[in-house]
Amino acid sequence: MQEVLQYLKKHGQRLDSEIAADTGIPLAQVRRDISALSALGEITTCSVTRFNGDERFEGTQCRPASFIPPKSPGRKPGAQVKVAA
């Protein structure tokens, strides 16, 4: 379960099938872990239906709950520049 949570914190929002493929954990186990993490409030999930041509694909998309990545270094647009007097 912690492996799935750490994966999501590192890679951000992903589908359950992507998590299974990248971590090597079986899809059924990933779905159980996602359900448990969602019940604990660690992640946020939603059902997704995608189409690739005529092929329909259903999955669960999830991301860490209340996770805000740190700001990147450097100047930000619209930032006030302090002028030395």
Order of alpha helices (4+ residues) and beta strands (2+ residues): alpha-beta-alpha-alpha-beta-beta
